[in-house]
Amino acid sequence: MSLLDIPDVFIGSTDDGHTFVILNRPVRDADRLLTDVGFLPREHHGRRLYLLPPGIAQDVHERAGVAMFGLLAHTHDLVDLSWTTRWSPDQPAGGPELHFQVRAGTVAVTPSTTVARLLLEQHGFVPTADGASYRTRDGLGERQLLSAVTAAEAHAYTHGLSARVHLGIPTPADIPASTRRRSAPATGPRTTPSAPRCAR
C-alpha cells in the first residue's frame, strides 16, 4: 500500500506543480465539487483522480480550499499534503522551514531552524548521522508514516512554520497505480475518520 491509498481523499502535488486529488472510495458530490473549481477528472492506472494544472499560488489555494470544504461535508478521512495549495499573505520569503521528502517507505525531513528541529523531535523524528536532516524511526508501516508526516506538518502550520512535502512524483503520469480495492458507493457522510487528516 502507498501513502496515497490510505485515506478516502488524498490531496497532493507533483514536482512539476500539478495539484491532484485522489478518491480512494466514492464520495458523494465529489465530481461536482472538484470540477466546479477547475479540477479535471481522470481515470489513471485504476484510480479516479482530479488534476489542477500549475497556477498562481493564491488561486490554487482558494480553489482547493473550496473543494476541500465541500468534501469534508461527506468524509473526514481527508489528507492534504499538497505544497501547491499552501499560500498565505504572511508567508515568509525563501524556502520552507521544514522540507519533507517521501520515498518508498521512508520520510526524510530537512529543517532550516532550531524551532523546526525541536518540532520534529517532538514527533519522534530522529536526526541522521550527519545531523543535517531527520528521518522517521525504523519499522514504521505506511499508515504510521502518513500519521507522522501529517501530525508534524499540521503542528508546523499551527506555529506559523512553513513546510513543503515532496511525494517523489515528478509529473501526473508518475502517480502510482492504485493498490486499494474499490468499495461500494458512499451513501452518506462518515462520522469517524479512519486515518489521520490535515485540513486547513
One Martini backbone bead per residue (centre of mass of N, CA, C, O) as a GRO file, in nm:
protein
  200
    1MET     BB    1   0.099   0.034   0.019
    2SER     BB    2   0.025   0.366  -0.016
    3LEU     BB    3  -0.027   0.676   0.099
    4LEU     BB    4  -0.253   0.735  -0.123
    5ASP     BB    5  -0.449   0.477  -0.018
    6ILE     BB    6  -0.568   0.544   0.272
    7PRO     BB    7  -0.755   0.765   0.224
    8ASP     BB    8  -1.031   0.877   0.079
    9VAL     BB    9  -0.865   1.157   0.061
   10PHE     BB   10  -0.601   1.278  -0.157
   11ILE     BB   11  -0.371   1.553  -0.136
   12GLY     BB   12  -0.141   1.667  -0.393
   13SER     BB   13   0.193   1.698  -0.543
   14THR     BB   14   0.385   1.765  -0.800
   15ASP     BB   15   0.692   1.872  -0.904
   16ASP     BB   16   0.542   2.045  -1.154
   17GLY     BB   17   0.262   2.172  -0.996
   18HIS     BB   18   0.045   1.974  -0.956
   19THR     BB   19  -0.281   1.914  -0.848
   20PHE     BB   20  -0.414   1.637  -0.653
   21VAL     BB   21  -0.703   1.412  -0.644
   22ILE     BB   22  -0.785   1.126  -0.451
   23LEU     BB   23  -1.020   0.856  -0.478
   24ASN     BB   24  -1.071   0.564  -0.269
   25ARG     BB   25  -1.372   0.651  -0.261
   26PRO     BB   26  -1.679   0.725  -0.287
   27VAL     BB   27  -1.790   1.073  -0.302
   28ARG     BB   28  -2.023   1.277  -0.252
   29ASP     BB   29  -2.003   1.534  -0.496
   30ALA     BB   30  -1.704   1.538  -0.597
   31ASP     BB   31  -1.718   1.601  -0.896
   32ARG     BB   32  -1.855   1.878  -0.868
   33LEU     BB   33  -1.663   2.015  -0.663
   34LEU     BB   34  -1.405   1.991  -0.848
   35THR     BB   35  -1.502   2.097  -1.131
   36ASP     BB   36  -1.609   2.381  -1.038
   37VAL     BB   37  -1.284   2.464  -0.966
   38GLY     BB   38  -1.102   2.305  -1.217
   39PHE     BB   39  -1.092   2.014  -1.205
   40LEU     BB   40  -0.967   1.725  -1.378
   41PRO     BB   41  -1.081   1.433  -1.480
   42ARG     BB   42  -0.940   1.094  -1.412
   43GLU     BB   43  -0.818   0.790  -1.540
   44HIS     BB   44  -0.552   0.621  -1.340
   45HIS     BB   45  -0.446   0.327  -1.280
   46GLY     BB   46  -0.731   0.276  -1.115
   47ARG     BB   47  -0.793   0.580  -1.081
   48ARG     BB   48  -0.958   0.853  -0.930
   49LEU     BB   49  -0.874   1.171  -1.060
   50TYR     BB   50  -0.766   1.516  -0.997
   51LEU     BB   51  -0.667   1.810  -1.187
   52LEU     BB   52  -0.443   2.092  -1.132
   53PRO     BB   53  -0.286   2.314  -1.276
   54PRO     BB   54  -0.058   2.524  -1.279
   55GLY     BB   55  -0.045   2.826  -1.069
   56ILE     BB   56  -0.151   3.054  -0.873
   57ALA     BB   57  -0.128   3.018  -0.545
   58GLN     BB   58  -0.390   3.161  -0.454
   59ASP     BB   59  -0.582   3.015  -0.649
   60VAL     BB   60  -0.524   2.725  -0.567
   61HIS     BB   61  -0.595   2.760  -0.269
   62GLU     BB   62  -0.895   2.841  -0.316
   63ARG     BB   63  -0.994   2.599  -0.479
   64ALA     BB   64  -0.912   2.377  -0.278
   65GLY     BB   65  -1.070   2.489  -0.035
   66VAL     BB   66  -1.354   2.459  -0.149
   67ALA     BB   67  -1.340   2.155  -0.203
   68MET     BB   68  -1.267   2.064   0.086
   69PHE     BB   69  -1.514   2.171   0.230
   70GLY     BB   70  -1.713   1.989   0.074
   71LEU     BB   71  -1.585   1.708   0.140
   72LEU     BB   72  -1.615   1.732   0.460
   73ALA     BB   73  -1.931   1.672   0.446
   74HIS     BB   74  -1.859   1.342   0.365
   75THR     BB   75  -1.553   1.345   0.487
   76HIS     BB   76  -1.273   1.305   0.730
   77ASP     BB   77  -1.091   1.127   0.527
   78LEU     BB   78  -0.848   1.368   0.493
   79VAL     BB   79  -0.550   1.444   0.300
   80ASP     BB   80  -0.311   1.727   0.301
   81LEU     BB   81   0.014   1.744   0.104
   82SER     BB   82   0.016   2.002  -0.050
   83TRP     BB   83   0.220   2.269  -0.182
   84THR     BB   84   0.035   2.434  -0.390
   85THR     BB   85  -0.187   2.527  -0.151
   86ARG     BB   86   0.031   2.699  -0.004
   87TRP     BB   87  -0.105   3.006   0.116
   88SER     BB   88   0.006   3.337   0.231
   89PRO     BB   89   0.039   3.670   0.303
   90ASP     BB   90   0.263   3.579   0.545
   91GLN     BB   91   0.469   3.449   0.380
   92PRO     BB   92   0.779   3.369   0.376
   93ALA     BB   93   1.064   3.408   0.246
   94GLY     BB   94   1.175   3.144   0.092
   95GLY     BB   95   1.215   2.859   0.220
   96PRO     BB   96   1.132   2.605   0.397
   97GLU     BB   97   1.154   2.489   0.733
   98LEU     BB   98   1.018   2.221   0.607
   99HIS     BB   99   1.150   1.931   0.427
  100PHE     BB  100   0.977   1.681   0.274
  101GLN     BB  101   1.073   1.333   0.185
  102VAL     BB  102   0.916   1.090  -0.010
  103ARG     BB  103   1.020   0.736   0.005
  104ALA     BB  104   0.982   0.421  -0.007
  105GLY     BB  105   0.914   0.398   0.328
  106THR     BB  106   1.022   0.702   0.364
  107VAL     BB  107   1.125   0.992   0.575
  108ALA     BB  108   1.264   1.307   0.502
  109VAL     BB  109   1.398   1.592   0.696
  110THR     BB  110   1.457   1.947   0.647
  111PRO     BB  111   1.570   2.178   0.863
  112SER     BB  112   1.621   2.551   0.918
  113THR     BB  113   1.551   2.540   1.230
  114THR     BB  114   1.530   2.498   1.564
  115VAL     BB  115   1.224   2.478   1.585
  116ALA     BB  116   1.196   2.253   1.370
  117ARG     BB  117   1.365   2.043   1.522
  118LEU     BB  118   1.192   2.026   1.779
  119LEU     BB  119   0.935   1.935   1.640
  120LEU     BB  120   1.040   1.668   1.528
  121GLU     BB  121   1.116   1.545   1.805
  122GLN     BB  122   0.822   1.545   1.915
  123HIS     BB  123   0.749   1.332   1.657
  124GLY     BB  124   1.004   1.112   1.642
  125PHE     BB  125   1.232   1.222   1.500
  126VAL     BB  126   1.557   1.146   1.366
  127PRO     BB  127   1.874   1.198   1.337
  128THR     BB  128   2.121   1.194   1.141
  129ALA     BB  129   2.453   1.145   1.138
  130ASP     BB  130   2.506   1.455   1.029
  131GLY     BB  131   2.244   1.643   1.131
  132ALA     BB  132   2.084   1.770   0.869
  133SER     BB  133   1.861   1.551   0.926
  134TYR     BB  134   1.554   1.365   0.925
  135ARG     BB  135   1.378   1.069   1.047
  136THR     BB  136   1.214   0.800   1.070
  137ARG     BB  137   1.155   0.540   1.224
  138ASP     BB  138   1.196   0.224   1.232
  139GLY     BB  139   0.922   0.013   1.123
  140LEU     BB  140   0.719   0.174   0.970
  141GLY     BB  141   0.427   0.207   0.842
  142GLU     BB  142   0.231   0.375   0.627
  143ARG     BB  143   0.036   0.491   0.840
  144GLN     BB  144   0.261   0.599   1.029
  145LEU     BB  145   0.391   0.787   0.825
  146LEU     BB  146   0.145   0.960   0.770
  147SER     BB  147   0.103   1.049   1.062
  148ALA     BB  148   0.377   1.190   1.100
  149VAL     BB  149   0.347   1.400   0.875
  150THR     BB  150   0.072   1.529   0.949
  151ALA     BB  151   0.144   1.614   1.237
  152ALA     BB  152   0.395   1.791   1.175
  153GLU     BB  153   0.264   1.977   0.962
  154ALA     BB  154   0.032   2.084   1.142
  155HIS     BB  155   0.210   2.194   1.369
  156ALA     BB  156   0.365   2.394   1.197
  157TYR     BB  157   0.120   2.561   1.107
  158THR     BB  158   0.035   2.657   1.401
  159HIS     BB  159   0.343   2.803   1.420
  160GLY     BB  160   0.419   2.934   1.129
  161LEU     BB  161   0.548   2.707   0.966
  162SER     BB  162   0.703   2.608   0.688
  163ALA     BB  163   0.594   2.350   0.452
  164ARG     BB  164   0.723   2.071   0.242
  165VAL     BB  165   0.585   1.810   0.032
  166HIS     BB  166   0.753   1.544  -0.120
  167LEU     BB  167   0.638   1.254  -0.312
  168GLY     BB  168   0.801   1.162  -0.575
  169ILE     BB  169   0.626   1.314  -0.820
  170PRO     BB  170   0.693   1.459  -1.110
  171THR     BB  171   0.419   1.368  -1.257
  172PRO     BB  172   0.108   1.261  -1.330
  173ALA     BB  173   0.218   0.997  -1.477
  174ASP     BB  174   0.361   0.904  -1.180
  175ILE     BB  175   0.120   0.809  -1.057
  176PRO     BB  176   0.033   0.552  -0.891
  177ALA     BB  177  -0.114   0.276  -0.866
  178SER     BB  178  -0.361   0.115  -0.734
  179THR     BB  179  -0.400  -0.094  -0.415
  180ARG     BB  180  -0.706  -0.042  -0.388
  181ARG     BB  181  -1.009  -0.145  -0.338
  182ARG     BB  182  -1.307  -0.101  -0.446
  183SER     BB  183  -1.596   0.040  -0.328
  184ALA     BB  184  -1.885   0.122  -0.241
  185PRO     BB  185  -2.093   0.356  -0.248
  186ALA     BB  186  -2.173   0.629  -0.090
  187THR     BB  187  -2.454   0.730   0.138
  188GLY     BB  188  -2.280   0.899   0.348
  189PRO     BB  189  -2.151   1.034   0.607
  190ARG     BB  190  -1.876   1.022   0.803
  191THR     BB  191  -1.783   1.032   1.158
  192THR     BB  192  -1.513   0.850   1.145
  193PRO     BB  193  -1.195   0.854   1.116
  194SER     BB  194  -0.939   0.620   0.967
  195ALA     BB  195  -0.742   0.868   0.935
  196PRO     BB  196  -0.543   1.102   0.911
  197ARG     BB  197  -0.568   1.464   0.914
  198CYS     BB  198  -0.526   1.765   0.693
  199ALA     BB  199  -0.682   2.076   0.743
  200ARG     BB  200  -0.755   2.420   0.666
   0.00000   0.00000   0.00000
